[in-house]
Amino acid sequence: MYFLWYLLIGLAAGCIAGLIVHGHGAGFFINLLVGVIGSMLGGWLVSLFGWIPSGTLGTLLSSIVGAIILLLIVSLFTRKTVTN
């Protein structure tokens, strides 16, 4: 049951982070992937500051922070090509 809850929080975090960084979502599976990886990254980053997220809101906030950081890192390494 917890696995499904983590997937739902990851999906929500990926979708919100995509809206914040890019202005639009990237699709169901990409949002899910970004959210789940961002959740792990966010949990690790906030634990470095001594804060352990608890509850749904804390977990969602740390997941969103991690997903935003993940999207910003990925955008550093990818270029958008402009075709005319």
C-alpha positions in Angstrom: 0.0 0.0 0.0 2.8 2.4 0.8 4.4 1.8 -2.6 1.2 3.1 -4.3 1.2 6.1 -2.0 4.8 6.9 -2.9 4.0 6.7 -6.6 1.0 9.1 -6.2 3.2 11.6 -4.3 5.9 11.2 -6.9 3.4 11.8 -9.7 2.1 14.9 -8.0 5.6 16.2 -7.3 6.7 15.6 -10.9 3.7 17.3 -12.3 4.0 20.4 -10.0 7.8 20.6 -10.6 7.2 20.4 -14.4 4.7 23.2 -14.1 7.0 25.4 -12.1 10.2 24.8 -14.2 8.8 24.4 -17.7 5.3 25.8 -17.5 3.8 22.5 -18.6 3.9 18.8 -17.7 5.9 16.3 -19.6 3.4 13.4 -19.6 2.4 10.7 -17.2 5.5 8.5 -17.1 8.0 11.3 -17.3 6.3 13.2 -14.5 6.2 10.0 -12.5 9.9 9.3 -13.1 10.9 12.8 -12.3 8.8 12.8 -9.1 10.1 9.5 -7.8 13.7 10.4 -8.5 13.1 13.9 -7.2 11.6 12.4 -4.0 14.8 10.5 -3.3 16.9 13.5 -4.1 14.8 15.9 -2.0 14.7 13.5 0.9 18.5 13.3 0.8 19.0 17.0 0.5 16.7 18.0 3.3 18.3 15.4 5.6 21.6 17.2 5.0 20.1 20.2 6.7 18.8 18.1 9.6 15.2 18.2 8.7 13.4 14.9 8.3 10.1 15.3 6.3 7.2 13.7 8.0 3.6 13.4 7.0 2.1 13.8 3.6 2.7 17.6 3.3 6.4 17.3 4.4 7.0 14.4 2.0 5.3 16.3 -0.8 7.2 19.5 -0.2 10.6 17.7 -0.1 9.6 15.7 -3.2 8.7 18.9 -5.1 12.0 20.6 -4.1 14.0 17.5 -5.2 12.1 17.3 -8.5 12.7 21.0 -9.3 16.4 20.6 -8.6 16.5 17.5 -10.8 14.7 19.3 -13.7 17.1 22.2 -13.3 20.1 19.9 -13.4 18.8 18.1 -16.5 18.1 21.4 -18.2 21.8 22.3 -17.8 22.9 19.3 -19.8 20.2 19.4 -22.6 19.9 22.0 -25.3 16.8 23.0 -27.1 17.4 23.3 -30.8 15.5 26.0 -32.7 14.5 25.0 -36.1 13.4 27.7 -38.6 
